[in-house]
Amino acid sequence: MDAELQALREARLAELKRGTNGSSDSEKQERVGSSISHFLEPQALERLSRVSLVRPDRAQAVEKYLAQLASTGQLRAKVTEKDIVQILDGIAKEQNKKNDTKIIFNRREVEEDDFFD
């Protein structure tokens, strides 16, 4: 029974080592999207892959934006990590504007005679 348990532990440990050794470049490209990965510098690709782990919706928005820029030919140089941060800030501001709740108070004028009746 101990030999079986030890074999299971070793198998699980090997599985964890394979999974936590860090993502390879091919895995990052799959997560980010192969269509835009060749427009990104390695640091930008890494940043976008980390964002996709935490906020997949924002990472997808960045991917769509970059794909749109690439399709129209507006990307002349590789996108840097600083550019990714600026795009993410813009997307965050845009999403916050959509989520802002405005409360409007419509106050009615009450005459004193109606108030005491």
The 8 nearest C-alpha neighbors of each residue, nearest first, counted from 0:
[[1, 3, 2, 4, 5, 6, 7, 8],
 [2, 0, 4, 3, 5, 6, 7, 8],
 [1, 3, 5, 0, 4, 6, 7, 8],
 [4, 2, 6, 0, 1, 5, 7, 8],
 [3, 5, 1, 7, 6, 2, 8, 0],
 [4, 6, 8, 2, 7, 3, 1, 9],
 [7, 5, 3, 9, 4, 8, 2, 10],
 [8, 6, 10, 4, 5, 9, 11, 3],
 [9, 7, 5, 11, 6, 10, 12, 4],
 [10, 8, 12, 6, 11, 7, 13, 5],
 [9, 11, 7, 13, 8, 12, 6, 14],
 [10, 12, 14, 8, 13, 9, 7, 15],
 [11, 13, 9, 15, 14, 10, 8, 16],
 [12, 14, 16, 10, 11, 15, 9, 17],
 [15, 13, 11, 17, 12, 16, 10, 18],
 [14, 16, 18, 12, 17, 13, 19, 11],
 [17, 15, 13, 19, 18, 14, 20, 12],
 [16, 18, 14, 15, 20, 19, 13, 21],
 [19, 17, 15, 16, 20, 14, 21, 22],
 [20, 18, 21, 16, 17, 15, 22, 14],
 [21, 19, 17, 16, 18, 22, 15, 23],
 [22, 20, 19, 23, 18, 17, 16, 24],
 [21, 23, 26, 27, 24, 20, 19, 18],
 [22, 24, 26, 25, 21, 27, 20, 28],
 [23, 25, 27, 26, 28, 22, 29, 45],
 [24, 26, 28, 27, 23, 29, 22, 30],
 [25, 27, 29, 23, 28, 24, 22, 30],
 [28, 26, 24, 30, 29, 25, 48, 31],
 [27, 29, 31, 25, 30, 26, 33, 32],
 [30, 28, 26, 32, 27, 31, 33, 25],
 [29, 31, 27, 28, 32, 26, 48, 51],
 [32, 30, 28, 29, 48, 27, 33, 47],
 [33, 31, 29, 34, 28, 30, 35, 36],
 [32, 34, 36, 28, 35, 29, 31, 37],
 [33, 35, 32, 36, 66, 37, 38, 31],
 [36, 34, 38, 37, 33, 32, 66, 65],
 [37, 35, 33, 38, 39, 34, 28, 32],
 [36, 38, 39, 35, 34, 33, 40, 77],
 [39, 37, 77, 36, 35, 78, 40, 76],
 [40, 38, 78, 77, 36, 37, 43, 44],
 [39, 41, 43, 42, 79, 77, 78, 44],
 [42, 40, 44, 43, 45, 39, 79, 80],
 [43, 41, 45, 44, 40, 80, 46, 79],
 [42, 44, 80, 46, 40, 79, 45, 41],
 [45, 43, 41, 47, 42, 46, 39, 48],
 [44, 46, 42, 48, 43, 47, 41, 49],
 [47, 45, 43, 49, 48, 44, 42, 50],
 [46, 48, 50, 44, 49, 45, 43, 51],
 [47, 49, 51, 45, 50, 46, 31, 27],
 [50, 48, 46, 52, 51, 47, 45, 53],
 [49, 51, 47, 53, 52, 48, 54, 58],
 [52, 50, 55, 58, 48, 54, 49, 53],
 [51, 53, 49, 50, 54, 55, 48, 58],
 [52, 54, 50, 51, 55, 49, 58, 56],
 [55, 53, 51, 56, 50, 57, 52, 58],
 [56, 54, 51, 58, 57, 59, 52, 53],
 [57, 55, 59, 54, 58, 60, 51, 61],
 [58, 56, 60, 59, 55, 54, 61, 90],
 [57, 59, 51, 55, 61, 60, 56, 50],
 [58, 60, 62, 56, 57, 61, 55, 63],
 [59, 61, 57, 63, 58, 62, 64, 56],
 [62, 60, 64, 58, 59, 63, 65, 57],
 [63, 61, 59, 65, 60, 64, 66, 58],
 [64, 62, 66, 60, 61, 65, 67, 59],
 [63, 65, 61, 67, 62, 66, 60, 68],
 [64, 66, 68, 62, 67, 63, 69, 61],
 [67, 65, 69, 63, 68, 64, 62, 70],
 [66, 68, 64, 70, 65, 69, 63, 71],
 [69, 67, 65, 73, 71, 66, 70, 74],
 [70, 68, 66, 72, 67, 71, 74, 73],
 [69, 71, 67, 72, 68, 66, 73, 65],
 [72, 70, 68, 69, 73, 67, 74, 66],
 [73, 71, 69, 70, 74, 68, 75, 67],
 [72, 74, 68, 71, 69, 75, 70, 67],
 [75, 73, 69, 72, 76, 68, 77, 38],
 [74, 76, 73, 77, 72, 69, 78, 38],
 [77, 75, 74, 78, 38, 39, 79, 73],
 [76, 78, 38, 39, 40, 79, 75, 74],
 [77, 79, 39, 40, 82, 38, 76, 80],
 [80, 78, 82, 81, 43, 40, 77, 83],
 [79, 81, 43, 83, 82, 42, 84, 46],
 [80, 82, 84, 79, 83, 85, 43, 78],
 [81, 83, 85, 79, 80, 84, 78, 86],
 [84, 82, 80, 86, 81, 85, 87, 43],
 [83, 85, 87, 81, 82, 86, 88, 80],
 [86, 84, 88, 82, 87, 83, 89, 81],
 [87, 85, 83, 89, 88, 84, 82, 90],
 [86, 88, 84, 90, 89, 85, 91, 83],
 [89, 87, 91, 85, 86, 90, 84, 92],
 [88, 90, 86, 92, 87, 91, 93, 85],
 [89, 91, 93, 87, 92, 88, 94, 86],
 [92, 90, 88, 94, 93, 89, 87, 95],
 [93, 91, 95, 89, 90, 94, 88, 96],
 [92, 94, 90, 96, 91, 95, 89, 97],
 [93, 95, 91, 97, 96, 92, 90, 98],
 [96, 94, 98, 92, 97, 93, 99, 91],
 [97, 95, 93, 99, 94, 98, 92, 91],
 [96, 98, 94, 95, 99, 93, 100, 92],
 [97, 99, 95, 96, 100, 94, 93, 101],
 [100, 98, 96, 97, 95, 101, 94, 102],
 [101, 99, 98, 102, 97, 96, 95, 103],
 [100, 102, 103, 99, 98, 104, 96, 97],
 [101, 103, 100, 104, 105, 99, 106, 98],
 [102, 104, 105, 101, 106, 100, 107, 99],
 [105, 103, 106, 102, 107, 101, 108, 100],
 [106, 104, 103, 107, 102, 108, 109, 101],
 [107, 105, 104, 108, 109, 103, 102, 110],
 [108, 106, 109, 105, 104, 110, 114, 113],
 [107, 109, 106, 110, 111, 105, 113, 114],
 [110, 108, 107, 111, 114, 113, 112, 106],
 [109, 111, 113, 112, 114, 108, 115, 107],
 [110, 112, 114, 113, 109, 115, 116, 108],
 [111, 113, 114, 110, 115, 116, 109, 108],
 [114, 112, 116, 110, 111, 115, 109, 108],
 [113, 115, 111, 112, 116, 110, 109, 108],
 [114, 116, 113, 112, 111, 110, 109, 108],
 [115, 113, 114, 112, 111, 110, 109, 108]]
